Amino acid sequence: MVFLRKNMLAILVLAYSTVTGQDTSYTQLTTIVVSANKLKEKRIESPVAISILSPKTVDEAKAQRIDFLLNKVSGVYMPTIGNEQHMMSIRQPISLKGLYLYLEDGMPIRTSGLFSSNALIEMNSSNIHSIEIIKGPASALYGAEAIGGVVNILTTPVPSKADAFISTQITNTGFKKLDLSWGAPTKTGGWMISAAFTDQKNGITEYSDFNKKALSVKRTFRVNEKLKGYQNLQYINYYTQMTGSLDSIKFFQKNFGSQQSFTFRKIDALRFRQNLDYNWNTHSNTTFNFMYRNNTMDQNPAYLIASTANATKFKGQVNSNHFDAYVLDLQHIWSIPLLSSKIMLGGYWDITNQNLIANYIDIVKDTSIGKFTKYTYPIRDSLITNYNTQISNKAIYFNYIANLNKAIRLNMTMRYDNFEYLFNNLLPIGTPSANNNFTQFTPKLGLTYNQRKWGGYLNYSKGFVPPQITEIYNAIRVPYLLPQNFSNIEIGSWYQSKKISAEISIYSLQGKNEIISVRQTDGVNLNQNSGATSHMGIEYQVRYQLAPSMEISLNGTNTRHKYLNTSIKGVDVSGKQMNAAPNLFNNISFNWKPTKLIRSSLEWIHQSAYYMDETNTTRYPGFNLLNARFGLQLKKSEIWLNVLNLTNTYYSTMATKNFSVKGSSAYSYYLGEPRAITIGWKWYIIK
């Protein structure tokens, strides 16, 4: 707790020393948010740590990828691992774990139990209007996987007047992107269509090309004064060569050659949503959502290539994972003016049919050039996995909000989830077919206290993660697993005057029943609910208006992540710091707009050192990055210049070490991008 006290004192001193001056443009604390309680309410009325990337911030960043946006938020680090592939860290160490929930306009983009660490590839980055990030467990409203945080991407709305533009950008690292957008109102609603085409060739790392096509179509309608709604269609087609990470020798030699010549990842994702909103009267409203998801991911993954006794012979696999999901979400809201309160009752039902097929491949490596040159399927028995699973997630949730007096507001939420997995193994070997059920009750209780310029909140919440399909059906027998549980308590405060805006949150998140692999007495490794972890931290953000045209902001987090009761590969790491868990991550930016037509910003990103392995024997030193952005608004067009990694720092976005493996191959470095100069142009065809 010493580090929490020290950093809290630093933030309070900073806030106190800068609380002077007059007005302003920064009003995020009074912004209306929709993520915190599935209701439209002011940010300061939500007893959670929630950050908002406004439409203005999104537009001015001209971000090629979502991580360029999320890494601006206190307590959030989204490392890229190449071509929009990513990991995540929100109140958790950097990992691929299913501890985050990704939403599009409040609805999950994937089925719980089928978490993908690369889920945000399945978003159209050109269709982002704003982003809301809830930090900490939010399972009481949103269900499974909402542990470290919830990222809710709000898509571009239908404009009130006709609008159309074309935008293009190119970088010195082989990246090209074209965006098209058109929107127009009608007498009873309107249309919004956006498309994006992305291409990367001849990047700094060998064998790292990719392309992506994204299309978003939204149609809004109003039947009468009581009934309205919209349809939303999202389609993503993505292909990337899969380079993988660098070992320690290549990383320190700055050798960007790749062993790969055929590994890839391909995604086809389609989502359709029908929304209906019926306003019974001034105190009663019902919202209905139906969503259909069709998702296929084909891979020849670099991370599944394994060695054999022959230095030229390796083994791997080609797999295809497909699912169709049908989702219903219904909620009704009653306002009770007499009690100054609201009640929301909701139901959720997701039925998903999933199929995974994997084939074994023989791989040949040319040791003279250090590359995997070709692969073949064995003459017999190449099929190693073939199963389908039906996942049914039924839930009911209740939210009660009441103003106890003019300053204090109560927020109480409860949710009950039931999961059913019907697993059918289509092969005569492997995990036997099974039927598994999981149930979970998750409460959340929060209080907010708000005065004219300052306020605070207190919140207790729980979150859960059901066993993933790959965790429970990837062994010679089906393990008995329970959902992983996380309990969180936090306290936060905010202050806002004409020149300064500041927020601070302190949290303690405890994980239990975490799934780890445990060696059994018969020599078989089996997943069990035997892990426990502790996550403590302080998150802060301060914005200060230096002058009407200048603003400086600090977004940061200090954390401690520890293993409490964990054994990994037979080694007890209890009491050790978790690997890939930086204690400090800061983002400081300076924005200057000398005129309404010119904008500029300078951004410094700092990540502290962290342990690369669970035994705490090897450290990665962290990094410092500097980004600069400039923009010029003309009458019917806009041009911009972004220089990312201005100092050309050589770094890794994520570094780990396998403590049970010796030699350079034990190390894994995902290469950070070198200096990237982007030139962009946007032409407003209709404005």
Protein Blocks (a to p, Z undefined) as FASTA:
>chain_A
ZZmmmmmmmmmmmmmmmmgcjddfblklmpccfklnopacdfklpccdcddddfklmmmn
opabfklmmmmpghiacddeeehiacddehiacdfbdfbccdeehiafbdehiacfklmm
mpcfklcfbdcddedjfklmnoghilnbccddddddddfbdcddddddddfeopacdddd
dddddfklccdddddddddehifbehiaccdddddddddddfblmbgcdddddddddddd
debpcdfklmmnopabdfbfkbccddddddddddddddfblmbccddddddddddddddd
fklpccdfblkbccdddddddddddddddddddddfknopaddddddddddddddddddd
dddddfknopafbdcddfbhkbfbdcddddddddddddddddfblmbccddddddddddd
ddddfbfgdjddddddddddddddddddddfkbccddddddddddddfklmmmcfbdcdd
ddddddddddddddddfkbccdddddddddehiacddddfkopacdddfbccdddddddd
ddddfbfkbccdddddddddddfbdceehiacehiacehiafbdcdddddddfbfkbccd
ddddddddddfbfnopaccebjaddddddddddfkbccddddehklopacdfbdcddfkb
gcjklpccdddddddddddddddfbZZ
